[in-house]
Amino acid sequence: MSNYYEMRVCVSGYDPAKTDAIRAAASDEWPFDDWWQSATSEIIPGLRWQTEMETVADGNLGSKETERAFAQSLSKAIWLANGDYCRVSVEATSLDHAPFTEYAFDEEVYEQLMADRAKDSDPEVGPHA
C-alpha cells in the first residue's frame, strides 16, 4: 500500500555548475519534472547569497517509508550530486486524507444569492452593494 503525497523541494546554496546533476538525482528519488529558479532575497546563515531552485510533484510514498526517511534520502542524493552541502528543504503533504471544506446550499440560499445577483446588475445599486 502506498500513500499519495505532494513533495515540494527547495534547494539553495548549491554549485550552479551542478544544477543538472542535482535535478537528475532528485528526479531519481521522486517524479519531479518542472523546476524553477529564483534569486534568494536573504542571506542564509553560513551560505553565500545564491539562487535557489524549487520543484513540486505528486507521487506515492512506499508504505514502509516515512516522510522523514524520504526527506533524508532525497537530501543525501542531492548532496552527492552537488559534491558538498547545500540547503535542502522538503515539504511533504499527504493527499490521501487532505483537509477540505464542502459547500452545499439549500433553496433559501439559492433565492438569496439570485436576488443579490439581480442587485449586482442594477446600475443604481452597483456591484456587491
MISE-828698 format. One record per atom (N, C-alpha, C): x, y, z; atom name; residue number from 1. Coordinates in nm, 4 decimals, padded with zeros to 6 digits. Each point is the difference from the previous one (the first is absolute). Layout:
+----------+----------+----------+------+-----+
!        u !        v !        w ! site ! pos !
+----------+----------+----------+------+-----+
!        X !        Y !        Z !   CA ! NUM !
...
+----------+----------+----------+------+-----+
END
This chain:
+----------+----------+----------+------+-----+
!        u !        v !        w ! site ! pos !
+----------+----------+----------+------+-----+
!  00.0838 ! -00.1188 !  00.0000 !    N !   1 !
! -00.0838 !  00.1188 !  00.0000 !   CA !   1 !
!  00.0878 !  00.1246 !  00.0000 !    C !   1 !
! -00.0380 !  00.0975 ! -00.0789 !    N !   2 !
!  00.0754 !  00.1244 ! -00.0074 !   CA !   2 !
! -00.0827 !  00.1147 !  00.0545 !    C !   2 !
!  00.0694 !  00.1049 !  00.0339 !    N !   3 !
! -00.0634 !  00.1236 !  00.0433 !   CA !   3 !
!  00.0264 !  00.1056 ! -00.1064 !    C !   3 !
! -00.1069 !  00.0670 ! -00.0421 !    N !   4 !
!  00.0116 !  00.1002 ! -00.1045 !   CA !   4 !
!  00.0428 !  00.1327 !  00.0619 !    C !   4 !
!  00.1083 !  00.0584 ! -00.0516 !    N !   5 !
!  00.0587 !  00.1205 !  00.0563 !   CA !   5 !
!  00.0306 !  00.1035 ! -00.1070 !    C !   5 !
!  00.0000 !  00.1248 !  00.0437 !    N !   6 !
!  00.0604 !  00.1075 ! -00.0762 !   CA !   6 !
!  00.1307 !  00.0313 !  00.0707 !    C !   6 !
!  00.1094 ! -00.0004 ! -00.0747 !    N !   7 !
!  00.1306 !  00.0350 !  00.0546 !   CA !   7 !
!  00.0468 !  00.1293 ! -00.0650 !    C !   7 !
!  00.0305 !  00.0975 !  00.0825 !    N !   8 !
!  00.0530 !  00.1288 ! -00.0461 !   CA !   8 !
!  00.1424 !  00.0103 !  00.0513 !    C !   8 !
!  00.0933 !  00.0306 ! -00.0891 !    N !   9 !
!  00.1416 !  00.0048 !  00.0356 !   CA !   9 !
!  00.0577 !  00.1348 ! -00.0408 !    C !   9 !
!  00.0790 !  00.0577 !  00.0900 !    N !  10 !
!  00.0734 !  00.1226 ! -00.0282 !   CA !  10 !
!  00.1473 ! -00.0276 !  00.0297 !    C !  10 !
!  00.0865 !  00.0277 ! -00.0973 !    N !  11 !
!  00.1436 ! -00.0217 !  00.0145 !   CA !  11 !
!  00.0688 !  00.1354 ! -00.0170 !    C !  11 !
!  00.0849 !  00.0359 !  00.0958 !    N !  12 !
!  00.0726 !  00.1265 ! -00.0105 !   CA !  12 !
!  00.1428 ! -00.0179 !  00.0496 !    C !  12 !
!  00.0864 !  00.0903 ! -00.0440 !    N !  13 !
!  00.1401 ! -00.0078 !  00.0394 !   CA !  13 !
!  00.0759 ! -00.1110 ! -00.0694 !    C !  13 !
! -00.0460 ! -00.0412 ! -00.1168 !    N !  14 !
!  00.0623 ! -00.1086 ! -00.0753 !   CA !  14 !
!  00.0975 !  00.0562 ! -00.1032 !    C !  14 !
!  00.0820 ! -00.0859 ! -00.0536 !    N !  15 !
!  00.0942 !  00.0364 ! -00.1059 !   CA !  15 !
! -00.0796 !  00.0109 ! -00.1305 !    C !  15 !
! -00.0120 !  00.1189 ! -00.0580 !    N !  16 !
! -00.0794 !  00.0157 ! -00.1228 !   CA !  16 !
!  00.0444 ! -00.0924 ! -00.1133 !    C !  16 !
!  00.1273 ! -00.0389 ! -00.0015 !    N !  17 !
!  00.0484 ! -00.0916 ! -00.1041 !   CA !  17 !
! -00.0591 ! -00.1399 !  00.0159 !    C !  17 !
! -00.0564 ! -00.0281 !  00.1160 !    N !  18 !
! -00.0569 ! -00.1325 !  00.0280 !   CA !  18 !
! -00.1532 ! -00.0026 ! -00.0098 !    C !  18 !
! -00.0584 !  00.1047 ! -00.0532 !    N !  19 !
! -00.1462 !  00.0112 ! -00.0069 !   CA !  19 !
! -00.0642 ! -00.1222 ! -00.0654 !    C !  19 !
!  00.0481 ! -00.0383 ! -00.1184 !    N !  20 !
! -00.0598 ! -00.1137 ! -00.0712 !   CA !  20 !
!  00.0163 ! -00.1299 !  00.0777 !    C !  20 !
!  00.1160 ! -00.0188 !  00.0617 !    N !  21 !
!  00.0241 ! -00.1221 !  00.0785 !   CA !  21 !
! -00.0921 ! -00.0060 !  00.1216 !    C !  21 !
! -00.0225 !  00.1142 !  00.0635 !    N !  22 !
! -00.0894 !  00.0053 !  00.1169 !   CA !  22 !
! -00.1426 ! -00.0329 ! -00.0425 !    C !  22 !
! -00.0445 !  00.0601 ! -00.1083 !    N !  23 !
! -00.1358 ! -00.0273 ! -00.0497 !   CA !  23 !
! -00.0176 ! -00.1473 ! -00.0353 !    C !  23 !
!  00.0988 ! -00.0584 ! -00.0643 !    N !  24 !
! -00.0072 ! -00.1412 ! -00.0380 !   CA !  24 !
! -00.0022 ! -00.0892 !  00.1238 !    C !  24 !
!  00.0832 !  00.0304 !  00.0982 !    N !  25 !
!  00.0043 ! -00.0799 !  00.1226 !   CA !  25 !
! -00.1333 !  00.0069 !  00.0742 !    C !  25 !
! -00.0585 !  00.1194 !  00.0071 !    N !  26 !
! -00.1295 !  00.0157 !  00.0669 !   CA !  26 !
! -00.1089 ! -00.0757 ! -00.0748 !    C !  26 !
!  00.0050 !  00.0049 ! -00.1327 !    N !  27 !
! -00.1015 ! -00.0677 ! -00.0814 !   CA !  27 !
!  00.0124 ! -00.1521 !  00.0065 !    C !  27 !
!  00.1170 ! -00.0498 !  00.0368 !    N !  28 !
!  00.0156 ! -00.1440 !  00.0218 !   CA !  28 !
! -00.0703 ! -00.0432 !  00.1286 !    C !  28 !
! -00.0197 !  00.0937 !  00.0922 !    N !  29 !
! -00.0635 ! -00.0298 !  00.1287 !   CA !  29 !
! -00.1512 !  00.0210 ! -00.0033 !    C !  29 !
! -00.0478 !  00.0913 ! -00.0845 !    N !  30 !
! -00.1419 !  00.0385 ! -00.0049 !   CA !  30 !
! -00.0277 !  00.0531 ! -00.1396 !    C !  30 !
! -00.1234 ! -00.0105 ! -00.0517 !    N !  31 !
! -00.0260 !  00.0415 ! -00.1392 !   CA !  31 !
! -00.0056 !  00.1521 ! -00.0216 !    C !  31 !
!  00.1099 !  00.0686 !  00.0312 !    N !  32 !
!  00.0068 !  00.1441 ! -00.0231 !   CA !  32 !
!  00.0282 !  00.0260 ! -00.1473 !    C !  32 !
! -00.0772 !  00.0900 ! -00.0601 !    N !  33 !
!  00.0192 !  00.0347 ! -00.1404 !   CA !  33 !
!  00.0398 !  00.1465 ! -00.0166 !    C !  33 !
! -00.0838 !  00.0875 !  00.0484 !    N !  34 !
!  00.0201 !  00.1434 ! -00.0208 !   CA !  34 !
!  00.0724 !  00.0632 !  00.1188 !    C !  34 !
!  00.1007 !  00.0777 ! -00.0289 !    N !  35 !
!  00.0766 !  00.0735 !  00.1005 !   CA !  35 !
! -00.0059 !  00.1471 ! -00.0356 !    C !  35 !
!  00.0049 !  00.0862 !  00.0993 !    N !  36 !
!  00.0116 !  00.1425 ! -00.0252 !   CA !  36 !
!  00.1058 !  00.0567 !  00.0928 !    C !  36 !
!  00.0643 !  00.1038 ! -00.0466 !    N !  37 !
!  00.1081 !  00.0617 !  00.0761 !   CA !  37 !
! -00.0351 !  00.1437 !  00.0317 !    C !  37 !
!  00.0488 !  00.0463 !  00.1137 !    N !  38 !
! -00.0176 !  00.1395 !  00.0380 !   CA !  38 !
!  00.1175 !  00.0409 !  00.0867 !    C !  38 !
!  00.0264 !  00.1283 !  00.0018 !    N !  39 !
!  00.1069 !  00.0505 !  00.0863 !   CA !  39 !
! -00.0543 !  00.0124 !  00.1419 !    C !  39 !
!  00.0747 ! -00.0455 !  00.0972 !    N !  40 !
! -00.0437 !  00.0145 !  00.1385 !   CA !  40 !
!  00.0126 !  00.1453 !  00.0407 !    C !  40 !
! -00.0886 !  00.0439 !  00.0842 !    N !  41 !
!  00.0018 !  00.1390 !  00.0435 !   CA !  41 !
!  00.0629 !  00.0148 !  00.1378 !    C !  41 !
!  00.0493 ! -00.1079 !  00.0558 !    N !  42 !
!  00.0618 !  00.0068 !  00.1314 !   CA !  42 !
!  00.1271 ! -00.0835 !  00.0014 !    C !  42 !
!  00.0835 !  00.0294 !  00.0930 !    N !  43 !
!  00.1216 ! -00.0785 !  00.0154 !   CA !  43 !
! -00.0293 ! -00.1113 !  00.1000 !    C !  43 !
!  00.0209 ! -00.1222 ! -00.0425 !    N !  44 !
! -00.0212 ! -00.1151 !  00.0860 !   CA !  44 !
!  00.1259 ! -00.0164 !  00.0840 !    C !  44 !
! -00.0147 ! -00.0094 !  00.1319 !    N !  45 !
!  00.1193 ! -00.0093 !  00.0855 !   CA !  45 !
!  00.0960 ! -00.1091 ! -00.0474 !    C !  45 !
!  00.1267 !  00.0387 ! -00.0163 !    N !  46 !
!  00.1021 ! -00.0947 ! -00.0419 !   CA !  46 !
!  00.0111 ! -00.0182 ! -00.1500 !    C !  46 !
! -00.0897 !  00.0606 ! -00.0769 !    N !  47 !
!  00.0044 ! -00.0146 ! -00.1459 !   CA !  47 !
!  00.0077 !  00.1369 ! -00.0661 !    C !  47 !
!  00.0571 !  00.0029 ! -00.1191 !    N !  48 !
!  00.0033 !  00.1240 ! -00.0774 !   CA !  48 !
! -00.1404 !  00.0295 ! -00.0537 !    C !  48 !
! -00.0165 !  00.1234 ! -00.0430 !    N !  49 !
! -00.1235 !  00.0361 ! -00.0700 !   CA !  49 !
! -00.0011 ! -00.0785 ! -00.1295 !    C !  49 !
! -00.1020 ! -00.0786 ! -00.0227 !    N !  50 !
! -00.0030 ! -00.0924 ! -00.1133 !   CA !  50 !
! -00.1375 ! -00.0001 ! -00.0663 !    C !  50 !
! -00.0050 ! -00.0661 ! -00.1126 !    N !  51 !
! -00.1302 ! -00.0301 ! -00.0573 !   CA !  51 !
! -00.0522 ! -00.1256 !  00.0685 !    C !  51 !
! -00.1266 ! -00.0220 ! -00.0145 !    N !  52 !
! -00.0590 ! -00.1233 !  00.0511 !   CA !  52 !
! -00.0888 ! -00.0575 ! -00.1077 !    C !  52 !
! -00.0235 ! -00.1299 !  00.0105 !    N !  53 !
! -00.0911 ! -00.0634 ! -00.0944 !   CA !  53 !
! -00.1019 ! -00.0812 !  00.0778 !    C !  53 !
! -00.1183 ! -00.0076 ! -00.0577 !    N !  54 !
! -00.1111 ! -00.0699 !  00.0642 !   CA !  54 !
! -00.0713 ! -00.0888 ! -00.1000 !    C !  54 !
! -00.0672 ! -00.0996 !  00.0557 !    N !  55 !
! -00.0833 ! -00.0884 ! -00.0808 !   CA !  55 !
! -00.1091 ! -00.0566 !  00.0896 !    C !  55 !
! -00.1047 ! -00.0495 ! -00.0618 !    N !  56 !
! -00.1078 ! -00.0653 !  00.0734 !   CA !  56 !
! -00.0593 ! -00.1080 ! -00.0895 !    C !  56 !
! -00.0342 ! -00.1130 !  00.0610 !    N !  57 !
! -00.0607 ! -00.1094 ! -00.0765 !   CA !  57 !
! -00.0743 ! -00.0927 !  00.0944 !    C !  57 !
! -00.0981 ! -00.0684 ! -00.0542 !    N !  58 !
! -00.0771 ! -00.0996 !  00.0752 !   CA !  58 !
!  00.0530 ! -00.1386 ! -00.0320 !    C !  58 !
! -00.0118 ! -00.0890 !  00.0966 !    N !  59 !
!  00.0413 ! -00.1375 ! -00.0212 !   CA !  59 !
! -00.0337 ! -00.0853 !  00.1202 !    C !  59 !
!  00.0387 ! -00.1251 ! -00.0057 !    N !  60 !
! -00.0301 ! -00.0944 !  00.1069 !   CA !  60 !
!  00.1231 ! -00.0283 !  00.0846 !    C !  60 !
! -00.0163 !  00.0172 !  00.1289 !    N !  61 !
!  00.1040 ! -00.0330 !  00.0969 !   CA !  61 !
! -00.0258 ! -00.1421 !  00.0443 !    C !  61 !
!  00.1004 ! -00.0846 ! -00.0064 !    N !  62 !
! -00.0173 ! -00.1394 !  00.0395 !   CA !  62 !
! -00.0538 ! -00.0122 !  00.1418 !    C !  62 !
! -00.0774 ! -00.1036 !  00.0258 !    N !  63 !
! -00.0659 ! -00.0153 !  00.1301 !   CA !  63 !
!  00.0984 ! -00.0141 !  00.1149 !    C !  63 !
!  00.1203 ! -00.0466 ! -00.0276 !    N !  64 !
!  00.0986 ! -00.0179 !  00.1067 !   CA !  64 !
!  00.0955 !  00.1186 !  00.0103 !    C !  64 !
! -00.0147 !  00.0997 ! -00.0885 !    N !  65 !
!  00.0886 !  00.1160 !  00.0031 !   CA !  65 !
! -00.0714 !  00.1164 !  00.0677 !    C !  65 !
!  00.0675 !  00.0623 !  00.0948 !    N !  66 !
! -00.0575 !  00.1160 !  00.0675 !   CA !  66 !
!  00.0351 !  00.1267 ! -00.0779 !    C !  66 !
! -00.0701 !  00.1075 !  00.0292 !    N !  67 !
!  00.0303 !  00.1290 ! -00.0617 !   CA !  67 !
!  00.1436 !  00.0401 !  00.0323 !    C !  67 !
!  00.0399 ! -00.0177 !  00.1254 !    N !  68 !
!  00.1352 !  00.0372 !  00.0427 !   CA !  68 !
!  00.1058 ! -00.0822 ! -00.0745 !    C !  68 !
! -00.0229 ! -00.1303 ! -00.0129 !    N !  69 !
!  00.0953 ! -00.0859 ! -00.0709 !   CA !  69 !
!  00.0109 !  00.0429 ! -00.1457 !    C !  69 !
! -00.1135 !  00.0352 ! -00.0622 !    N !  70 !
!  00.0036 !  00.0473 ! -00.1379 !   CA !  70 !
!  00.0799 !  00.1298 ! -00.0103 !    C !  70 !
! -00.0259 !  00.0950 !  00.0904 !    N !  71 !
!  00.0704 !  00.1285 ! -00.0018 !   CA !  71 !
!  00.1505 ! -00.0202 !  00.0181 !    C !  71 !
!  00.0378 ! -00.0938 !  00.0854 !    N !  72 !
!  00.1421 ! -00.0283 !  00.0201 !   CA !  72 !
!  00.0622 ! -00.0621 ! -00.1250 !    C !  72 !
! -00.0694 ! -00.0938 ! -00.0617 !    N !  73 !
!  00.0496 ! -00.0650 ! -00.1206 !   CA !  73 !
!  00.0137 !  00.1001 ! -00.1148 !    C !  73 !
! -00.0993 !  00.0860 ! -00.0160 !    N !  74 !
!  00.0038 !  00.1020 ! -00.1044 !   CA !  74 !
!  00.1140 !  00.0985 !  00.0250 !    C !  74 !
!  00.0139 !  00.0447 !  00.1232 !    N !  75 !
!  00.1076 !  00.0937 !  00.0346 !   CA !  75 !
!  00.1366 ! -00.0606 ! -00.0285 !    C !  75 !
!  00.0173 ! -00.1252 !  00.0375 !    N !  76 !
!  00.1283 ! -00.0675 ! -00.0238 !   CA !  76 !
!  00.0302 ! -00.0080 ! -00.1497 !    C !  76 !
! -00.1013 ! -00.0339 ! -00.0803 !    N !  77 !
!  00.0191 ! -00.0083 ! -00.1456 !   CA !  77 !
!  00.0402 !  00.1364 ! -00.0570 !    C !  77 !
! -00.0640 !  00.1057 !  00.0491 !    N !  78 !
!  00.0317 !  00.1353 ! -00.0470 !   CA !  78 !
!  00.1404 !  00.0401 !  00.0430 !    C !  78 !
!  00.0379 ! -00.0296 !  00.1245 !    N !  79 !
!  00.1342 !  00.0332 !  00.0488 !   CA !  79 !
!  00.1075 ! -00.0739 ! -00.0791 !    C !  79 !
! -00.0257 ! -00.1269 ! -00.0317 !    N !  80 !
!  00.0960 ! -00.0760 ! -00.0799 !   CA !  80 !
!  00.0152 !  00.0613 ! -00.1391 !    C !  80 !
! -00.1112 !  00.0409 ! -00.0594 !    N !  81 !
!  00.0044 !  00.0613 ! -00.1331 !   CA !  81 !
!  00.0698 !  00.1360 !  00.0047 !    C !  81 !
! -00.0178 !  00.0723 !  00.1085 !    N !  82 !
!  00.0619 !  00.1320 !  00.0151 !   CA !  82 !
!  00.1482 ! -00.0110 !  00.0352 !    C !  82 !
!  00.0375 ! -00.1103 !  00.0639 !    N !  83 !
!  00.1383 ! -00.0184 !  00.0418 !   CA !  83 !
!  00.0334 !  00.0712 !  00.1294 !    C !  83 !
! -00.1005 !  00.0537 !  00.0671 !    N !  84 !
!  00.0195 !  00.0741 !  00.1250 !   CA !  84 !
! -00.1374 !  00.0282 !  00.0592 !    C !  84 !
!  00.0026 !  00.0583 !  00.1198 !    N !  85 !
! -00.1257 !  00.0388 !  00.0646 !   CA !  85 !
! -00.0667 !  00.1136 ! -00.0764 !    C !  85 !
! -00.1319 ! -00.0050 ! -00.0069 !    N !  86 !
! -00.0835 !  00.1117 ! -00.0428 !   CA !  86 !
! -00.1299 ! -00.0136 !  00.0787 !    C !  86 !
! -00.0724 !  00.1084 !  00.0139 !    N !  87 !
! -00.1237 ! -00.0056 !  00.0776 !   CA !  87 !
! -00.1081 ! -00.0686 ! -00.0831 !    C !  87 !
! -00.0620 ! -00.1023 !  00.0588 !    N !  88 !
! -00.1101 ! -00.0727 ! -00.0642 !   CA !  88 !
! -00.1188 !  00.0050 !  00.0946 !    C !  88 !
! -00.1092 !  00.0552 ! -00.0473 !    N !  89 !
! -00.1233 !  00.0059 !  00.0781 !   CA !  89 !
! -00.1050 ! -00.0854 ! -00.0702 !    C !  89 !
! -00.0615 ! -00.0908 !  00.0746 !    N !  90 !
! -00.1014 ! -00.0886 ! -00.0565 !   CA !  90 !
! -00.1306 !  00.0193 !  00.0761 !    C !  90 !
! -00.1065 !  00.0315 ! -00.0716 !    N !  91 !
! -00.1338 !  00.0078 !  00.0582 !   CA !  91 !
! -00.0798 ! -00.1190 ! -00.0513 !    C !  91 !
! -00.0442 ! -00.0846 !  00.0914 !    N !  92 !
! -00.0780 ! -00.1190 ! -00.0368 !   CA !  92 !
! -00.1452 !  00.0212 !  00.0421 !    C !  92 !
! -00.0907 ! -00.0094 ! -00.0949 !    N !  93 !
! -00.1427 !  00.0167 !  00.0278 !   CA !  93 !
! -00.0735 ! -00.1251 ! -00.0433 !    C !  93 !
! -00.0621 ! -00.0690 !  00.0969 !    N !  94 !
! -00.0787 ! -00.1181 ! -00.0337 !   CA !  94 !
! -00.1264 !  00.0434 ! -00.0723 !    C !  94 !
! -00.0255 ! -00.0613 ! -00.1144 !    N !  95 !
! -00.1196 !  00.0320 ! -00.0778 !   CA !  95 !
! -00.1075 ! -00.1065 !  00.0157 !    C !  95 !
!  00.0313 ! -00.1071 !  00.0730 !    N !  96 !
! -00.0990 ! -00.1057 !  00.0216 !   CA !  96 !
! -00.1194 !  00.0507 !  00.0798 !    C !  96 !
!  00.0287 !  00.0790 !  00.0996 !    N !  97 !
! -00.1057 !  00.0503 !  00.0873 !   CA !  97 !
!  00.0176 !  00.1493 !  00.0206 !    C !  97 !
!  00.0178 !  00.0698 ! -00.1096 !    N !  98 !
!  00.0206 !  00.1441 !  00.0076 !   CA !  98 !
! -00.1254 !  00.0675 !  00.0543 !    C !  98 !
!  00.0169 !  00.0999 !  00.0842 !    N !  99 !
! -00.1172 !  00.0713 !  00.0518 !   CA !  99 !
! -00.0713 !  00.0743 ! -00.1130 !    C !  99 !
! -00.1293 !  00.0110 !  00.0130 !    N ! 100 !
! -00.0764 !  00.0728 ! -00.0997 !   CA ! 100 !
! -00.1236 !  00.0595 !  00.0663 !    C ! 100 !
! -00.0602 !  00.0952 ! -00.0675 !    N ! 101 !
! -00.1236 !  00.0608 !  00.0467 !   CA ! 101 !
! -00.1030 ! -00.0176 ! -00.1092 !    C ! 101 !
! -00.1142 ! -00.0540 !  00.0361 !    N ! 102 !
! -00.1077 ! -00.0198 ! -00.0970 !   CA ! 102 !
! -00.1056 !  00.1075 !  00.0204 !    C ! 102 !
! -00.0536 !  00.0501 ! -00.1112 !    N ! 103 !
! -00.1062 !  00.0988 !  00.0047 !   CA ! 103 !
! -00.1179 ! -00.0546 ! -00.0788 !    C ! 103 !
! -00.1143 ! -00.0129 !  00.0659 !    N ! 104 !
! -00.1240 ! -00.0418 ! -00.0657 !   CA ! 104 !
! -00.1094 !  00.0934 !  00.0498 !    C ! 104 !
! -00.0746 !  00.0579 ! -00.0920 !    N ! 105 !
! -00.0975 !  00.1016 !  00.0374 !   CA ! 105 !
! -00.1421 ! -00.0480 ! -00.0271 !    C ! 105 !
! -00.0914 !  00.0412 !  00.0878 !    N ! 106 !
! -00.1405 ! -00.0356 ! -00.0171 !   CA ! 106 !
! -00.0697 !  00.1051 ! -00.0867 !    C ! 106 !
! -00.1293 ! -00.0214 ! -00.0239 !    N ! 107 !
! -00.0744 !  00.0892 ! -00.0885 !   CA ! 107 !
! -00.0134 !  00.1404 !  00.0568 !    C ! 107 !
! -00.0028 !  00.0134 !  00.1309 !    N ! 108 !
! -00.0093 !  00.1327 !  00.0616 !   CA ! 108 !
!  00.1242 !  00.0838 ! -00.0349 !    C ! 108 !
!  00.1163 ! -00.0612 !  00.0082 !    N ! 109 !
!  00.1234 !  00.0703 ! -00.0355 !   CA ! 109 !
!  00.0011 !  00.0288 ! -00.1502 !    C ! 109 !
! -00.0485 ! -00.0953 ! -00.0785 !    N ! 110 !
! -00.0116 !  00.0214 ! -00.1442 !   CA ! 110 !
! -00.0795 !  00.1271 ! -00.0286 !    C ! 110 !
! -00.1167 !  00.0111 !  00.0622 !    N ! 111 !
! -00.0863 !  00.1165 ! -00.0219 !   CA ! 111 !
!  00.0723 !  00.1288 !  00.0408 !    C ! 111 !
!  00.0690 ! -00.0039 !  00.1124 !    N ! 112 !
!  00.0708 !  00.1183 !  00.0482 !   CA ! 112 !
!  00.1132 !  00.0395 ! -00.0957 !    C ! 112 !
!  00.0780 ! -00.0972 ! -00.0427 !    N ! 113 !
!  00.1111 !  00.0307 ! -00.0896 !   CA ! 113 !
! -00.0479 !  00.0493 ! -00.1359 !    C ! 113 !
! -00.1083 ! -00.0583 ! -00.0489 !    N ! 114 !
! -00.0524 !  00.0432 ! -00.1285 !   CA ! 114 !
! -00.0591 !  00.1402 !  00.0104 !    C ! 114 !
! -00.0610 !  00.0329 !  00.1135 !    N ! 115 !
! -00.0501 !  00.1358 !  00.0215 !   CA ! 115 !
!  00.1165 !  00.0981 !  00.0073 !    C ! 115 !
!  00.1078 ! -00.0397 !  00.0669 !    N ! 116 !
!  00.1202 !  00.0841 !  00.0076 !   CA ! 116 !
!  00.0583 !  00.0216 ! -00.1393 !    C ! 116 !
! -00.0098 ! -00.1015 ! -00.0834 !    N ! 117 !
!  00.0534 !  00.0105 ! -00.1363 !   CA ! 117 !
! -00.0777 !  00.1056 ! -00.0786 !    C ! 117 !
! -00.1307 !  00.0035 !  00.0197 !    N ! 118 !
! -00.0828 !  00.0993 ! -00.0688 !   CA ! 118 !
!  00.0401 !  00.1407 !  00.0450 !    C ! 118 !
!  00.0309 !  00.0169 !  00.1290 !    N ! 119 !
!  00.0459 !  00.1303 !  00.0492 !   CA ! 119 !
!  00.1337 !  00.0379 ! -00.0611 !    C ! 119 !
!  00.0879 ! -00.0992 ! -00.0170 !    N ! 120 !
!  00.1326 !  00.0263 ! -00.0568 !   CA ! 120 !
! -00.0101 !  00.0565 ! -00.1409 !    C ! 120 !
! -00.1039 ! -00.0379 ! -00.0725 !    N ! 121 !
! -00.0124 !  00.0469 ! -00.1378 !   CA ! 121 !
! -00.0801 !  00.1298 ! -00.0098 !    C ! 121 !
! -00.0551 !  00.0481 !  00.1124 !    N ! 122 !
! -00.0743 !  00.1260 !  00.0017 !   CA ! 122 !
!  00.0996 !  00.1168 !  00.0016 !    C ! 122 !
!  00.0038 !  00.0840 ! -00.1036 !    N ! 123 !
!  00.0994 !  00.1063 ! -00.0069 !   CA ! 123 !
! -00.0116 !  00.1003 !  00.1158 !    C ! 123 !
! -00.1208 !  00.0158 !  00.0594 !    N ! 124 !
! -00.0148 !  00.0935 !  00.1114 !   CA ! 124 !
!  00.0531 ! -00.0560 !  00.1305 !    C ! 124 !
!  00.0025 ! -00.1330 !  00.0146 !    N ! 125 !
!  00.0473 ! -00.0622 !  00.1224 !   CA ! 125 !
!  00.1507 ! -00.0259 ! -00.0107 !    C ! 125 !
!  00.0467 ! -00.0442 ! -00.1160 !    N ! 126 !
!  00.1424 ! -00.0290 ! -00.0203 !   CA ! 126 !
!  00.0336 ! -00.1398 !  00.0439 !    C ! 126 !
!  00.1170 ! -00.0464 ! -00.0389 !    N ! 127 !
!  00.0405 ! -00.1366 !  00.0353 !   CA ! 127 !
!  00.0311 ! -00.0154 !  00.1477 !    C ! 127 !
! -00.0394 ! -00.1118 !  00.0551 !    N ! 128 !
!  00.0301 ! -00.0397 !  00.1381 !   CA ! 128 !
! -00.0433 !  00.1038 !  00.1016 !    C ! 128 !
! -00.1129 !  00.0631 ! -00.0218 !    N ! 129 !
! -00.0498 !  00.1005 !  00.0952 !   CA ! 129 !
! -00.0544 ! -00.0632 !  00.1242 !    C ! 129 !
+----------+----------+----------+------+-----+
END
